[in-house]
Amino acid sequence: MKPNLLSCLGVLLFPLAAQAIEPGPASPQQQGTEIWLVLQSGGQAASPTLQSAKAGERELALQRWLDNYKHPIPEYYKDTSGQQPTQ
């Protein structure tokens, strides 16, 4: 009975021993990335010049997006990063 009670007590107290990871960037590069993401999402670094696409450009972009669905998704991907190119 006592070991069972002690194990239940230990399981209940286990979350109290867990420690959270400190928030914030782990490196200067990550800090710079996070600063740019905040500026981008807040619109603080946005260009004052309104940018828009013409009808032809929008049509080409939409067609390019639709063409992505013409190719089936393979079941497996081959990793060719370390292979020599064939001639």
All heavy atoms as an XYZ file, in Angstrom:
667
protein
N       0.816     -1.199      0.000
C       0.000      0.000      0.000
C       0.860      1.263      0.000
O       0.591      2.200     -0.727
C      -0.946     -0.059      1.206
C      -1.812      1.144      1.375
S      -3.110      1.164      0.146
C      -3.995      2.561      0.660
N       1.911      1.260      0.856
C       2.752      2.449      0.933
C       3.519      2.730     -0.356
O       3.573      3.872     -0.786
C       3.714      2.334      2.118
C       3.175      2.986      3.347
C       4.265      3.215      4.328
C       3.603      3.934      5.474
N       4.432      4.691      6.263
N       4.114      1.710     -0.998
C       4.813      2.025     -2.259
C       3.857      2.564     -3.321
O       4.226      3.436     -4.105
C       5.419      0.688     -2.689
C       5.491     -0.135     -1.449
C       4.366      0.324     -0.575
N       2.650      2.049     -3.341
C       1.655      2.519     -4.306
C       1.307      3.983     -4.037
O       1.200      4.798     -4.948
C       0.418      1.634     -4.239
C      -0.472      1.809     -5.450
O      -0.087      2.438     -6.412
N      -1.649      1.244     -5.381
N       1.129      4.330     -2.774
C       0.798      5.704     -2.390
C       1.960      6.644     -2.710
O       1.756      7.748     -3.227
C       0.454      5.768     -0.900
C       0.113      7.139     -0.348
C      -1.155      7.664     -1.004
C      -0.041      7.076      1.160
N       3.187      6.182     -2.429
C       4.355      7.021     -2.714
C       4.550      7.230     -4.215
O       4.912      8.321     -4.650
C       5.607      6.401     -2.097
C       5.696      6.478     -0.574
C       6.922      5.735     -0.081
C       5.723      7.915     -0.105
N       4.297      6.184     -5.002
C       4.458      6.351     -6.445
C       3.396      7.298     -7.002
O       3.676      8.106     -7.886
C       4.412      5.000     -7.147
O       3.154      4.394     -6.958
N       2.168      7.222     -6.492
C       1.124      8.151     -6.939
C       1.472      9.581     -6.552
O       1.273     10.508     -7.335
C      -0.227      7.761     -6.334
S      -0.930      6.272     -7.047
N       2.002      9.752     -5.351
C       2.398     11.083     -4.902
C       3.535     11.624     -5.767
O       3.552     12.799     -6.135
C       2.814     11.037     -3.429
C       3.161     12.370     -2.787
C       1.962     13.301     -2.805
C       3.651     12.164     -1.376
N       4.486     10.747     -6.119
C       5.587     11.163     -6.977
C       5.110     11.578     -8.364
O       5.590     12.547     -8.936
N       4.145     10.835     -8.907
C       3.600     11.176    -10.226
C       2.875     12.510    -10.170
O       2.954     13.315    -11.103
C       2.680     10.044    -10.723
C       1.891     10.487    -11.935
C       3.489      8.801    -11.027
N       2.182     12.777     -9.093
C       1.457     14.042     -8.966
C       2.402     15.227     -8.783
O       2.097     16.340     -9.207
C       0.477     13.974     -7.800
C      -0.737     13.066     -8.000
C      -1.544     12.973     -6.714
C      -1.600     13.566     -9.131
N       3.551     15.003     -8.153
C       4.486     16.103     -7.907
C       5.485     16.302     -9.048
O       6.195     17.302     -9.078
C       5.248     15.860     -6.604
C       4.403     15.914     -5.331
C       5.255     15.579     -4.124
C       3.754     17.271     -5.171
N       5.527     15.369     -9.990
C       6.489     15.467    -11.087
C       6.355     16.741    -11.916
O       7.362     17.367    -12.240
C       6.381     14.235    -11.984
C       7.396     14.215    -13.081
C       8.736     14.013    -12.803
C       7.023     14.430    -14.395
C       9.673     14.003    -13.803
C       7.949     14.436    -15.407
C       9.291     14.217    -15.109
N       5.154     17.199    -12.275
C       5.066     18.444    -13.072
C       5.630     19.664    -12.354
O       6.056     20.617    -12.995
C       3.568     18.614    -13.316
C       3.001     17.255    -13.173
C       3.852     16.559    -12.157
N       5.657     19.643    -11.042
C       6.205     20.785    -10.314
C       7.718     20.882    -10.487
O       8.295     21.957    -10.344
C       5.850     20.677     -8.825
C       4.355     20.710     -8.502
C       4.137     20.490     -7.008
C       3.730     22.010     -8.949
N       8.367     19.766    -10.797
C       9.815     19.764    -10.959
C      10.228     20.178    -12.364
O      11.396     20.506    -12.593
C      10.361     18.376    -10.650
N       9.320     20.157    -13.312
C       9.666     20.521    -14.689
C       9.922     22.022    -14.779
O       9.228     22.823    -14.173
C       8.537     20.122    -15.626
N      10.926     22.383    -15.559
C      11.267     23.798    -15.701
C      11.003     24.236    -17.134
O      11.288     23.507    -18.073
C      12.732     23.999    -15.364
C      13.059     23.545    -13.968
C      13.799     24.601    -13.196
O      14.234     25.580    -13.769
N      13.925     24.399    -11.914
N      10.495     25.421    -17.280
C      10.208     25.963    -18.612
C      11.485     26.516    -19.231
O      12.407     26.932    -18.539
C       9.164     27.065    -18.513
N      11.535     26.523    -20.544
C      12.666     27.099    -21.270
C      12.508     28.617    -21.247
O      11.423     29.149    -21.451
C      12.690     26.580    -22.711
C      12.898     25.075    -22.709
C      13.767     27.266    -23.527
C      12.771     24.458    -24.080
N      13.596     29.288    -21.018
C      13.557     30.746    -20.991
C      13.141     31.276    -22.363
O      13.688     30.855    -23.386
C      14.922     31.310    -20.621
C      15.284     31.147    -19.165
C      14.414     32.001    -18.268
O      14.077     33.137    -18.644
O      14.054     31.511    -17.187
N      12.202     32.203    -22.415
C      11.816     32.762    -23.712
C      12.897     33.686    -24.248
O      13.693     34.236    -23.489
C      10.536     33.530    -23.394
C      10.660     33.885    -21.952
C      11.434     32.763    -21.311
N      12.903     33.846    -25.528
C      13.847     34.774    -26.132
C      14.820     34.069    -27.039
O      14.935     32.847    -27.029
N      15.538     34.833    -27.838
C      16.467     34.255    -28.804
C      17.674     33.626    -28.111
O      18.140     34.095    -27.078
C      16.874     35.437    -29.667
C      16.594     36.641    -28.842
C      15.462     36.282    -27.929
N      18.165     32.550    -28.724
C      19.304     31.846    -28.165
C      20.635     32.354    -28.732
O      21.672     32.072    -28.177
C      19.161     30.350    -28.442
N      20.602     33.077    -29.841
C      21.839     33.566    -30.451
C      21.587     34.957    -31.038
O      20.446     35.355    -31.239
C      22.289     32.610    -31.558
O      21.374     32.648    -32.627
N      22.644     35.688    -31.328
C      22.465     37.007    -31.952
C      21.786     36.921    -33.318
O      21.003     37.795    -33.679
C      23.886     37.544    -32.093
C      24.708     36.783    -31.115
C      24.053     35.449    -30.970
N      22.069     35.852    -34.072
C      21.433     35.696    -35.375
C      19.925     35.490    -35.224
O      19.129     36.062    -35.966
C      22.039     34.502    -36.139
C      23.474     34.686    -36.542
C      24.461     34.351    -35.412
O      24.085     33.886    -34.349
N      25.728     34.624    -35.655
N      19.552     34.676    -34.235
C      18.123     34.448    -34.008
C      17.452     35.730    -33.525
O      16.317     36.028    -33.907
C      17.917     33.331    -32.998
C      16.455     32.986    -32.783
C      16.261     31.857    -31.793
O      17.206     31.275    -31.302
N      15.018     31.560    -31.497
N      18.145     36.509    -32.716
C      17.588     37.771    -32.240
C      17.347     38.724    -33.406
O      16.299     39.368    -33.484
C      18.529     38.411    -31.223
C      17.973     39.679    -30.618
C      18.924     40.275    -29.592
O      20.082     39.901    -29.501
N      18.418     41.217    -28.828
N      18.291     38.799    -34.344
C      18.112     39.653    -35.514
C      16.941     39.193    -36.368
O      16.154     40.009    -36.862
N      16.803     37.874    -36.514
C      15.685     37.337    -37.288
C      14.357     37.693    -36.635
O      13.405     38.101    -37.301
C      15.818     35.812    -37.412
O      17.058     35.513    -38.053
C      14.666     35.222    -38.209
N      14.282     37.523    -35.326
C      13.033     37.823    -34.622
C      12.682     39.305    -34.700
O      11.507     39.665    -34.813
C      13.115     37.350    -33.178
C      13.100     35.835    -33.076
C      13.081     35.333    -31.649
O      12.929     36.156    -30.719
O      13.202     34.116    -31.469
N      13.681     40.173    -34.667
C      13.420     41.616    -34.790
C      12.815     41.922    -36.160
O      11.827     42.658    -36.268
C      14.718     42.425    -34.551
C      15.102     42.362    -33.078
C      14.558     43.860    -35.007
C      16.460     42.934    -32.763
N      13.394     41.341    -37.228
C      12.858     41.574    -38.573
C      11.451     41.002    -38.721
O      10.601     41.592    -39.388
C      13.778     40.989    -39.633
C      14.892     41.930    -39.983
C      16.202     41.804    -39.692
C      14.757     43.182    -40.659
N      16.908     42.885    -40.144
C      16.045     43.746    -40.758
C      13.681     43.882    -41.205
C      16.283     44.971    -41.369
C      13.927     45.106    -41.822
C      15.206     45.630    -41.892
N      11.189     39.857    -38.102
C       9.841     39.282    -38.181
C       8.813     40.164    -37.487
O       7.688     40.323    -37.954
C       9.833     37.870    -37.594
C      10.528     36.809    -38.429
C      10.602     35.495    -37.667
C       9.822     36.616    -39.762
N       9.200     40.756    -36.364
C       8.281     41.657    -35.661
C       8.038     42.910    -36.500
O       6.898     43.378    -36.619
C       8.846     42.020    -34.271
C       8.077     43.162    -33.639
C       8.813     40.796    -33.368
N       9.099     43.459    -37.096
C       8.935     44.640    -37.958
C       8.038     44.325    -39.151
O       7.184     45.120    -39.540
C      10.290     45.128    -38.453
C      11.177     45.834    -37.435
C      12.545     46.111    -38.029
C      10.529     47.121    -36.972
N       8.227     43.145    -39.733
C       7.451     42.751    -40.903
C       5.983     42.554    -40.542
O       5.094     43.035    -41.247
C       8.019     41.471    -41.492
C       7.296     40.997    -42.726
C       7.861     39.678    -43.225
O       8.572     38.985    -42.522
N       7.517     39.345    -44.450
N       5.716     41.851    -39.462
C       4.326     41.576    -39.101
C       3.596     42.825    -38.631
O       2.383     42.935    -38.798
C       4.261     40.495    -38.024
O       4.849     40.956    -36.822
N       4.327     43.770    -38.071
C       3.695     44.993    -37.609
C       3.579     46.059    -38.679
O       2.941     47.091    -38.466
N       4.216     45.848    -39.830
C       4.154     46.815    -40.915
C       5.002     48.047    -40.667
O       4.852     49.051    -41.353
N       5.929     47.982    -39.719
C       6.735     49.152    -39.367
C       7.842     49.413    -40.388
O       8.338     50.522    -40.483
C       7.339     48.968    -37.975
C       6.272     48.855    -36.901
C       6.820     48.301    -35.608
O       7.916     47.771    -35.580
N       6.039     48.412    -34.552
N       8.250     48.378    -41.136
C       9.311     48.553    -42.122
C       8.752     48.473    -43.535
O       9.483     48.209    -44.481
C      10.391     47.491    -41.914
N       7.464     48.691    -43.673
C       6.823     48.587    -44.986
C       7.191     49.787    -45.854
O       7.450     50.883    -45.371
C       5.314     48.518    -44.813
N       7.197     49.568    -47.137
C       7.496     50.624    -48.096
C       6.305     51.586    -48.171
O       5.156     51.156    -48.175
C       7.758     50.018    -49.474
O       7.850     51.027    -50.440
N       6.556     52.888    -48.261
C       5.434     53.820    -48.398
C       4.806     53.764    -49.793
O       3.694     54.234    -49.994
C       6.068     55.188    -48.138
C       7.512     55.007    -48.443
C       7.836     53.576    -48.144
N       5.533     53.166    -50.757
C       5.016     53.058    -52.118
C       4.160     51.799    -52.226
O       4.634     50.694    -51.976
C       6.178     52.961    -53.117
O       7.052     54.068    -52.917
C       5.669     52.950    -54.548
N       2.907     51.973    -52.591
C       2.004     50.849    -52.758
C       2.448     50.017    -53.951
O       2.666     50.545    -55.034
C       0.571     51.336    -52.955
C      -0.493     50.252    -53.086
C      -0.559     49.413    -51.811
C      -1.846     50.876    -53.370
N       2.593     48.712    -53.751
C       3.032     47.826    -54.822
C       1.872     46.923    -55.208
O       1.230     46.324    -54.358
C       4.211     46.978    -54.362
C       5.405     47.828    -53.979
C       6.552     46.993    -53.452
O       6.550     45.791    -53.568
N       7.534     47.663    -52.873
N       1.612     46.847    -56.492
C       0.530     46.002    -56.962
C       0.978     45.283    -58.225
O       1.868     45.735    -58.926
C      -0.726     46.832    -57.245
O      -0.457     47.772    -58.257
N       0.340     44.156    -58.479
C       0.664     43.379    -59.670
C      -0.364     43.679    -60.752
O      -1.540     43.900    -60.470
C       0.663     41.897    -59.334
N       0.103     43.672    -61.985
C      -0.805     43.883    -63.111
C      -1.582     42.600    -63.355
O      -1.234     41.526    -62.850
C      -0.010     44.276    -64.340
C       0.696     45.598    -64.168
C       1.512     45.945    -65.384
C       2.184     47.286    -65.126
N       3.435     47.434    -65.797
N      -2.629     42.686    -64.141
C      -3.486     41.532    -64.394
C      -2.708     40.381    -65.025
O      -2.898     39.220    -64.647
C      -4.648     41.934    -65.285
N      -1.817     40.671    -65.950
C      -1.020     39.623    -66.589
C      -0.094     38.923    -65.605
O       0.088     37.703    -65.655
N       0.507     39.700    -64.704
C       1.391     39.118    -63.693
C       0.615     38.235    -62.726
O       1.086     37.156    -62.344
C       2.099     40.237    -62.923
C       3.047     41.050    -63.774
C       3.523     42.313    -63.090
O       2.842     42.792    -62.164
O       4.587     42.817    -63.495
N      -0.564     38.674    -62.343
C      -1.393     37.860    -61.455
C      -1.802     36.564    -62.127
O      -1.818     35.501    -61.511
C      -2.623     38.655    -61.011
C      -2.311     39.754    -60.012
C      -3.571     40.287    -59.358
N      -4.538     40.825    -60.311
C      -4.583     42.078    -60.712
N      -3.711     42.950    -60.242
N      -5.496     42.494    -61.571
N      -2.131     36.650    -63.422
C      -2.537     35.454    -64.160
C      -1.389     34.453    -64.260
O      -1.586     33.251    -64.085
C      -3.009     35.855    -65.569
C      -3.558     34.727    -66.380
C      -4.844     34.157    -65.815
O      -5.638     34.908    -65.202
O      -5.054     32.945    -65.973
N      -0.172     34.938    -64.527
C       0.983     34.047    -64.606
C       1.290     33.409    -63.251
O       1.620     32.214    -63.176
C       2.208     34.813    -65.109
C       2.208     35.185    -66.581
C       3.401     36.081    -66.909
C       2.232     33.937    -67.445
N       1.181     34.173    -62.194
C       1.425     33.623    -60.857
C       0.387     32.562    -60.508
O       0.724     31.511    -59.947
C       1.413     34.743    -59.820
N      -0.864     32.816    -60.836
C      -1.918     31.840    -60.573
C      -1.692     30.582    -61.396
O      -1.852     29.465    -60.887
C      -3.293     32.441    -60.889
C      -4.483     31.511    -60.701
C      -4.582     31.033    -59.259
C      -5.764     32.202    -61.118
N      -1.296     30.725    -62.647
C      -1.048     29.558    -63.494
C       0.127     28.746    -62.969
O       0.100     27.522    -62.959
C      -0.783     29.998    -64.939
C      -0.743     28.842    -65.910
C      -2.054     28.067    -65.904
O      -3.126     28.627    -66.011
N      -1.956     26.757    -65.760
N       1.177     29.422    -62.507
C       2.332     28.734    -61.929
C       1.910     27.940    -60.702
O       2.336     26.805    -60.482
C       3.400     29.773    -61.574
C       4.785     29.254    -61.619
C       5.862     30.317    -61.532
N       5.552     31.493    -60.748
C       5.439     32.722    -61.251
N       5.580     32.932    -62.529
N       5.165     33.728    -60.474
N       1.046     28.509    -59.874
C       0.543     27.836    -58.672
C      -0.303     26.628    -59.057
O      -0.173     25.551    -58.471
C      -0.253     28.835    -57.839
C      -0.881     28.247    -56.632
C      -0.248     27.678    -55.557
C      -2.277     28.175    -56.360
N      -1.169     27.261    -54.652
C      -2.433     27.553    -55.114
C      -3.408     28.573    -57.048
C      -3.663     27.321    -54.537
C      -4.636     28.344    -56.468
C      -4.750     27.735    -55.230
N      -1.159     26.786    -60.053
C      -1.994     25.670    -60.479
C      -1.175     24.550    -61.111
O      -1.515     23.371    -60.981
C      -3.063     26.156    -61.465
C      -4.153     27.045    -60.862
C      -5.052     27.582    -61.958
C      -4.966     26.284    -59.828
N      -0.087     24.891    -61.800
C       0.765     23.873    -62.423
C       1.446     22.980    -61.389
O       1.851     21.861    -61.707
C       1.823     24.532    -63.316
C       1.222     25.097    -64.591
O       0.077     24.734    -64.919
O       1.891     25.916    -65.247
N       1.584     23.451    -60.165
C       2.177     22.623    -59.111
C       1.363     21.367    -58.865
O       1.892     20.351    -58.410
C       2.300     23.407    -57.806
C       3.397     24.427    -57.861
O       4.390     24.229    -58.548
N       3.233     25.506    -57.139
N       0.077     21.407    -59.116
C      -0.790     20.273    -58.833
C      -0.793     19.233    -59.961
O      -1.454     18.209    -59.838
C      -2.213     20.751    -58.560
C      -2.301     21.532    -57.279
C      -2.379     22.910    -57.293
C      -2.285     20.890    -56.057
C      -2.446     23.637    -56.120
C      -2.345     21.597    -54.870
C      -2.429     22.968    -54.912
O      -2.482     23.685    -53.750
N      -0.063     19.466    -61.036
C      -0.004     18.507    -62.141
C       0.919     17.334    -61.831
O       0.816     16.296    -62.461
C       0.471     19.200    -63.418
C      -0.533     20.174    -63.990
C      -0.008     20.771    -65.272
C      -1.019     21.751    -65.848
N      -0.507     22.382    -67.067
N       1.834     17.498    -60.896
C       2.814     16.471    -60.588
C       2.364     15.693    -59.351
O       2.043     16.292    -58.325
C       4.187     17.100    -60.333
C       4.634     17.991    -61.447
N       5.051     17.511    -62.660
C       4.696     19.338    -61.534
C       5.368     18.515    -63.446
N       5.162     19.654    -62.787
N       2.364     14.352    -59.417
C       1.973     13.578    -58.237
C       3.040     13.673    -57.150
O       4.232     13.841    -57.441
C       1.868     12.147    -58.769
C       2.775     12.123    -59.947
C       2.718     13.499    -60.538
N       2.621     13.560    -55.921
C       3.558     13.570    -54.799
C       4.132     12.165    -54.666
O       3.381     11.205    -54.503
C       2.853     13.994    -53.501
C       2.314     15.409    -53.646
C       3.802     13.892    -52.311
C       1.483     15.870    -52.475
N       5.463     12.013    -54.747
C       6.044     10.675    -54.649
C       5.924     10.134    -53.225
O       5.870     10.893    -52.254
C       7.511     10.891    -55.033
C       7.768     12.322    -54.799
C       6.466     13.038    -54.993
N       5.886      8.809    -53.131
C       5.778      8.199    -51.809
C       7.063      8.408    -51.019
O       7.047      8.612    -49.818
C       5.480      6.716    -51.958
C       5.168      6.047    -50.641
C       4.698      4.624    -50.817
O       4.375      4.232    -51.956
O       4.646      3.912    -49.814
N       8.210      8.352    -51.716
C       9.503      8.548    -51.070
C      10.308      9.558    -51.881
O      10.205      9.615    -53.096
C      10.293      7.237    -51.013
C       9.605      6.169    -50.200
C       8.919      5.143    -50.828
C       9.636      6.195    -48.822
C       8.281      4.155    -50.090
C       8.995      5.226    -48.080
C       8.325      4.208    -48.723
O       7.701      3.263    -47.989
N      11.141     10.319    -51.191
C      12.036     11.258    -51.857
C      13.442     10.686    -51.804
O      13.879     10.179    -50.780
C      12.020     12.629    -51.166
C      10.754     13.389    -51.393
C       9.767     13.429    -50.422
C      10.537     14.072    -52.568
C       8.600     14.125    -50.625
C       9.370     14.773    -52.781
C       8.414     14.796    -51.804
O       7.268     15.501    -52.015
N      14.165     10.766    -52.909
C      15.544     10.315    -52.922
C      16.437     11.453    -52.470
O      16.258     12.595    -52.870
C      15.954      9.896    -54.336
C      15.392      8.582    -54.766
C      15.989      8.198    -56.113
C      15.547      6.827    -56.517
N      16.158      6.422    -57.786
N      17.413     11.113    -51.636
C      18.384     12.099    -51.198
C      19.595     12.006    -52.118
O      20.347     11.049    -52.080
C      18.787     11.851    -49.757
C      19.759     12.902    -49.251
O      19.866     13.968    -49.877
O      20.402     12.657    -48.213
N      19.772     13.001    -52.960
C      20.879     12.992    -53.911
C      21.913     14.053    -53.553
O      22.709     14.461    -54.391
C      20.362     13.251    -55.334
O      19.693     14.516    -55.350
C      19.417     12.144    -55.782
N      21.946     14.491    -52.304
C      22.822     15.600    -51.937
C      24.289     15.236    -51.975
O      25.130     16.084    -52.202
C      22.457     16.119    -50.550
O      22.599     15.077    -49.592
N      24.657     13.953    -51.768
C      26.057     13.595    -51.744
C      26.525     12.845    -52.963
O      27.632     12.346    -52.994
N      25.704     12.763    -53.989
C      26.055     11.980    -55.167
C      26.689     12.850    -56.240
O      26.421     14.033    -56.334
C      24.818     11.291    -55.717
C      24.215     10.297    -54.752
C      22.954      9.671    -55.327
O      22.536     10.029    -56.414
N      22.372      8.756    -54.592
N      27.499     12.209    -57.082
C      28.108     12.879    -58.215
C      27.073     12.982    -59.335
O      26.303     12.045    -59.548
C      29.323     12.093    -58.726
C      30.470     12.053    -57.745
C      31.134     13.409    -57.614
O      31.152     14.188    -58.552
N      31.683     13.682    -56.444
N      27.031     14.065    -60.066
C      26.081     14.174    -61.182
C      26.471     13.201    -62.302
O      27.653     12.979    -62.570
C      26.202     15.620    -61.637
C      27.482     16.106    -61.084
C      27.805     15.280    -59.879
N      25.459     12.634    -62.930
C      25.703     11.723    -64.049
C      25.943     12.532    -65.319
O      25.386     13.599    -65.492
C      24.525     10.762    -64.237
O      23.345     11.550    -64.453
C      24.353      9.872    -63.038
N      26.801     11.982    -66.187
C      27.113     12.713    -67.419
C      26.611     12.015    -68.623
O      26.353     10.931    -68.757
C      28.610     12.920    -67.522
C      29.105     13.792    -66.404
C      30.567     14.151    -66.601
O      31.096     14.093    -67.711
N      31.219     14.543    -65.534
